[in-house]
Amino acid sequence: MDVSAYLERIGYHGDTAPTLENLRSMHRAHAFAVPFENLDIARGTKIVVDEDTNFDKIVTRRRGGFCLELTGLFARVLRALGFSVDVIGARVMLDGRLSHPRSHMVLVVHLDEPWLADVGFGGRLIEPLPLRDGVGLTIGDRQYNVANDGDHWFVTSTEPGNPPGTYVFTHQPRAFDEFHEVCNWLQTSPDSRFTHGSIVSMARPNGRSSLAGTRLITTNGEERAERDIAPEDVGAVLLSEFGIRLT
């Protein structure tokens, strides 16, 4: 793991000791530098949960990825830096139903108390959250809530101009190879939201930019703008808005 190359990719040049301040800074840097995207599915390129493959895609080729790629690589980097990290499988709430088991990946980082880290939820989670029942935290114009019913944790993020996002998990550590089956399901099943069109999304300090198919959506605080992109201009928008150069 070339940690220095990863840190350069996210534009982070600070201290890397396993502290909350450094975790928070690296988490923010990743959120604003690396897009969430599923473009490989439509391109017929298989997505895998693998350190070398994910590093090459995200760091060397300066692409993004979906949660299993982004959060998986972030977990490996944190561990290489000496952080104590549990990899957790979560389920996203979609239209009132929970997604496939382990179809989302989050991290529990053990510091003074457990902290939730998640750089793969479409850019929604900007900073780590204390894993503590009843937490309500505002970061910029984003609101986060953490709840526990005794067995399950519920995390909800709300931001202007976008619908709320919620996922559920238990604190059961997982090995990376436990995500191989669901990774294949996410990119092949008609029941997966990722097989129904391309999406690219990246957090901004005051909102986000998203490209859903050929529709560019930008939010800045309470302001929301949408415009259609001509198919021949999609490549230019991917590069200018998200830093993605497809080959």
Phi, psi and omega in degrees: 000116176272086185297322181298325178292321176297314181296324176294322179300320182269000178073031181255127183231021182266194179290151183238011177300150185286077178236162179297318181301317181288322175301314180299317182293318179291322178299313179297317181299316178297315184302324184266000184241333187242120182282151167277129181199152180237028188299333182295334183297310179293335180276356178075020178262122185292134177261134182227160173262093186208132186302308184295317181294315181293321178297315181299317182292310188279319185266303185292312182266000174055043174264186171248215179173180172262184196303320184295329177281309186292307183289327177298316179292320179299321178298316181295322178295313180301317179296320179296333180270359176100006176284147173269115191230129169257132174268128188236141174265131182236169178233130181272141176277117181233118179052041177081004179236153178274141179288178180306140178306137179062021179280356171229146180242132174230170182235142169248117182256126185267111177235234175295333173208169179292136178236136178272125175240139183202101179260013185238016182262051178063027181076013182285318184269110185276321182228160175295152180244142173295131181275083187216129182301134176089004180291130170234119188228134176249126176236109186065235177258016179257139180245133180235141178226136180238131180221155179223134180256013182107323178243325187243146172258140179237126179238126180236133176241139180227135178213152181301139174084356181224149179292154178298154175236134182226140169221164188230143177202161169252157182274070177242109181300144180235153171271155182300326183291347176286352180259359183297315183295314182290331176297319177294319179299317183300329185256001182232333186282138173294345177275354178274135179294340183281349179263011183246028178129158183275149177216136173228133182212139177217137180289146171240160180307326182241018181170222179198162170242136179223141174240107179256102187067249177243021180249118180267125181239125178234139175236143178218096188064233181277352183274136179226134180226143178226143174206149178276141180251131176297141183308323181287349180257358183299317180301318179294322179291320177302320181286315185286324184269327188234358179072018183262125174244108180276143178241000000 
